[in-house]
Amino acid sequence: MSTPDTTPTVVLVPGHWLGAWAWDDVVTHLHAAGLATVALTLPGLDPHDPDRATRTLDDQTAAVEDAVRAAAGAGHPVVLVAHSGANAPVSLLLDRHPDLVTHVVWVDSGPVAPGTVLSPGAPADLVELPLPDLDTLGAQASLDGLDADALARFRDRAVPEPGPVLTQAVELTDPRRLDVPTTLVCCSITGAQVRELADAGHPMFAEVAGLRHVDVVDLTTGHWPMWSRPADLADVVAAVARRAAG
């Protein structure tokens, strides 16, 4: 009888304005480490989708679920990697199906709290949110480590984020989501700062305070480490995958 292949599949979910292409450099390193990967372009971020501006968080969550179920159905543990604004659909997936994910890795991100709205100040009828100019973006999130080519590629390939994704409240009901083993990859702020904010009850880190199995890894760089430190990020994910394989 053959031994089942328990090598994890790594499912990579990009943040706002990004598609699967954002993970290309990380995927190269993960494949070199012998890991299977699935990089997603979430509904609403495909520039060729004529209805993309109407896509919702539920649509995005369903896409993550499909990818996770396909890997789990093939008998592979799933390491789910979420960057930045992917935290909303991934938090919903973990709430609805915590049993499908062996380990979740948050990349300069973290789980959202119940009731979270990604852009609470946005009008309810917001159609879409384009990538801001780089000065505005840099004031919102660190661009450290990104050279001119990376910034140009970001600008050229970014797709406006659908309004419904940014204005829909995240409804979470199953506390088992907090039991899923978790790694926080801290880039633009340190792990120590994250723990301090969580312990202090900061609303953005309320869910972090409730996580029951969490490791913190510092990977000092800007908010987009898949471009600024792809090999190092892949090493972190590969190490998680090795532990998930048991």
Helices and strands as residue ranges (DSSP letters): E 9-13, G 20-23, H 24-32, E 36-39, G 52-54, H 57-73, E 78-83, G 84-86, H 87-96, G 98-100, E 103-107, E 128-129, H 134-140, H 148-157, E 161-162, H 163-167, G 175-179, E 182-186, H 191-199, G 203-205, H 206-210, E 214-218, H 225-228, H 230-244
